[in-house]
Amino acid sequence: MVRIPDDVRSVLESGRLAHLVTLNADGSPQVTIVWVGLEGDEIVAGHLGMFHKLKNVQRDSRVALSIELDTLNPIGLTEYLVVNGRARVQEGGGAELLQRLAYVYISPGVKFPPMDKPPSGYVLRITPERFGGVGSWANPIG
Amino acid sequence: MVRIPDDVRSVLESGRLAHLVTLNADGSPQVTIVWVGLEGDEIVAGHLGMFHKLKNVQRDSRVALSIELDTLNPIGLTEYLVVNGRARVQEGGGAELLQRLAYVYISPGVKFPPMDKPPSGYVLRITPERFGGVGSWANPIG
């Protein structure tokens, strides 16, 4: 497992949206935007249902995610983080994780999911393999 | 060829960054952030060199791109556009396109690329096949 550097951890915990790429059965890319958080050196995302992206991961674990920042690098390019890694689907825990992430992504104290008894859902757990994009965590070539 | 609806055209011409997904030789996803524009019903991006993403497209034309907005849909989710399509690489025209897009992405009147004689580069031309994400252009299920 790759340790997640501190500058990458900051981005992953900043409440910025992650563009998550999974692979469809025919190998084509599927993209959705998700909330993310950290548990140790895994990136986690919560889901209430067995959505298409989770089925994709169960068949092919290769994923990528990208997060856009509002800072510029020294030559004026927008900084962003790309993580390539392997993901797995954990049954249960999705609703609790969404509640924890909602405090970061919506506001402290918000109730989310906004229902009395949400299904327990699923947690997508991503083990990072490399970091790229534009930023202090990336090679100069990007 | 799919016609690009007006609401999608607005997003693609808004100066927001596009997260572009191409497929590596081993089928894994590669993500970079690019500037995009429209030429008729094609989405275009300019590049000065034969970068990894362009080589990927020459081998496998399947791409996806996603663009994050700062608007919320009626139930409070951030709106975003996802385009799935096929891309091809056109030789030449990259520098001119980057100059045109720089007026949108940086500022009117800026000189870009910031060099006297940039290489002519390449244009990535994406033919959209379907639109998704969260927004007026997407099915309710997203």
Interface residues (C-beta under 8 A of the other chain):
Chain A: L17 H19 V21 L23 G27 S28 P29 Q30 V31 T32 I33 D60 R62 V63 A64 L65 S66 E68 G76 T78 Y80 V82 N84 I106 G133 V134 G142
Chain B: L17 H19 V21 L23 G27 S28 P29 Q30 V31 T32 I33 D60 R62 V63 A64 L65 S66 E68 G76 T78 Y80 V82 N84 I106 G133 V134 G142
